[in-house]
Amino acid sequence: MNEKNRTELATFAGGCFWCMVKPFDELPGIVSVVSGYTGGHTENPTYEEVGTETTGHVEAVQITYEPELFPYERLLDIYWQLIDPTDKGGQFMDRGYSYRTAIFVHNEEQRAKAEASKAALQASRRFKDPIVTEILPAAPFYSAEALHQDYYKTHPLDYKLYLKGSGRDEFLEQHWNSPEDQKRLRNQLTRLQYEVTQHKASEPPYENAYWNEFRDGIYVDVISGDPLFSSADKFDSATGWPSFTGPIAGGLIRREADYSGGEVRTALRSRLSGAYLGHLFFDGPEPAKQHYRVNSAALRFIPKEELEANGLGRYVGVGKHMLT
């Protein structure tokens, strides 16, 4: 099998599996995210049986992914930011053994990475209490009923109401966007980068780093380093800001309504870091006419000849929006 197309499995338990799909879904290199049951002593359990707390199973998601495009370490980073790793008795409003957290590892390499990630989280003192999430060998995984697959897509209203009522989002905002996190960002970024990415400031047209940069290369998120745009998709929009016909991978860009300035616009954010990038317009080149107008301060440019050294060699010559 071509190394670039090699797939592996990752299995995570983090409470209700409805809430564990969307954060991983549609990211580059993620082939599928399946809700199911694992870790117990019965075969082919049902949702009702698992809920009785007699099967030993937990609700979990099993992710098929391409490690060359989305490494296991990045999956772990996302996982820790979805759960309360200090809670042995369940997750948020869902209580019981079947809602406990666990990382089910499929090989020794995953175990080593999971153990290191857990130790780093404990050492960070982000949480006052001990990290109790278990790291366990992968067990048979049973797909949940069709009703529970892609629940955020098939039952969007119910999903949003459940997520809001669970208290999960409030907990995660408190622990992963704390004053200490903001202080670290201020030290990491320039003042302009911080104001743009965190407070939706706009830098001056024609007075920014990349408005007239047309060398071959990749533009990455200035905070996370995620590859967002390619020079192959850059065009001169005559606006004085970097402009692209599309991102490298749509899954790394989040769109949201922006009502500021007395008009309705579509704002762009980097999905994993949450950094504000700019706006999407529809006055770009044919045929799609998409115009991703992005602030230079939200980006870092890596020339083509430096991609390999920066761990981005895979983005040369692969995919529609990647360098040839």
C-alpha positions, 0 to 999 in steps of 0.5 A: 500500500502507498505510504500516503494512503496507509490507514490505522485505527484510533479508538476513544471513549469520552462519554456520550458518543454523539459528542465525540464524532463532530470534532474529528469528522471531515478533517484531512486524513480522517476516513471515517468516525464510527460510534460504537461500544467496546471494552466489555464482555458481551458480543454485539451489545445494543444501546439499551444493554450498554445503558444498563451498566451490566455489559462492561462496554463503554460508548466510544468512537473508532476513527479510521485515519491516514497517519501521514496526513493526520498523525495520532498525536493530533488525534490525542490533542483533540481528544483531551480537549473533548473530555473531563479527564479527572472524572471517573464516574462518567462525563458531564451529565452522563453518569455511569461506567459506560460513560467513562473515558479511556484511550484504547490503543491498537499497538505499542506505538500508540500506547507510548504516544498516549502515555506521553500525552497523558503525562504531559497533560498531568505535568501541565497542571491544567487540571487540579485533580489527577488525570484518571483516563485509562489507557487500555489495549483495544478490544472488539469494537461493535458499531452502534445502531444506525440512529447513533451514527453521525448524530450531529448531522442527522439530528442537528437540533437534538444534538445542539440541545443535548450538547448545550444541556450537557455543560460540556462546552462550558467546561472545555471553554473554562479549561482550554481558553483560560487567562493563562492560555491567553497569556501564553498566546500573547507571548507567542504572537506579535501584538498584531497577530494576537489582535487579528486572531483573537479579536478579529482585527483587520490589518491594513491593505497593502501593508502586510506580509503576504499580499504580494507574496507569490512564491511556491509554498504553503501558508500555515496557521500562525498558532497551530501550524496547520496547513491552510492555503497553498500558493497554487490557489493564490490570486491577485485580488487587487484588495491588498490582502492575501487571497485564495480560491480555496483552502488546502483542505476544507475540513481545516477551515470553519465558516461562521456568520459575521454581523459586525459592521452593519452587514452580513458576511461569512467569517473564516476561522482555523478549525483547530486553533479557533484563530480568526483568519478573514472572510469569504466572498464570491467575487473571485475567479471562475468557475467557483468565484470563491475568494478567501480573503485572509489576514497575513497576520493569521498566517506563516508562509513556508516556501516550497523548498522548506516544506520537507524540513517543516514536516510538510513534504506530503503537501507537495504534489498531492490533491487538487489544492496542493502544489504540483 
